[in-house]
């Protein structure tokens, strides 16, 4: 029986960040897929069916706020948890992102283990398993 690794779609226009996140997530047991063009995220998500999105906010159109709203408006994707990873530390950005449908909000710099922990928590909640 083949074990299916949780799929994480990492979205940032900075390839250095997507490569860093993807490599780390692969090392800790996820299937990480990087996407550097926010305009391709919805189509990519249809094909890979991610378990979690990790989105940057500051990207060329659509930006992370718009992308979050697009995911939440799509019946095929709206159930997938979204983690925002951004350099924006102001409360307004956080409130707008959470209002757009984000489940979690991490500000850079952060400890990479925190990203793993939040992904695991969101996957457990989505699968109806809590408190592992």
Secondary structure, DSSP 8 states (H G I E B T S, - for coil): ------EEEEE-S-HHHHHHHHHHHHHTT-EEEEE--GGGHHHHHHHH--SEEEE-SS-SSS-HHHHHHHHHH-TTTTTSEEEEEES--SHHHHHHHHHTT-SEEEESS--HHHHHHHHHHHHHHHTT----
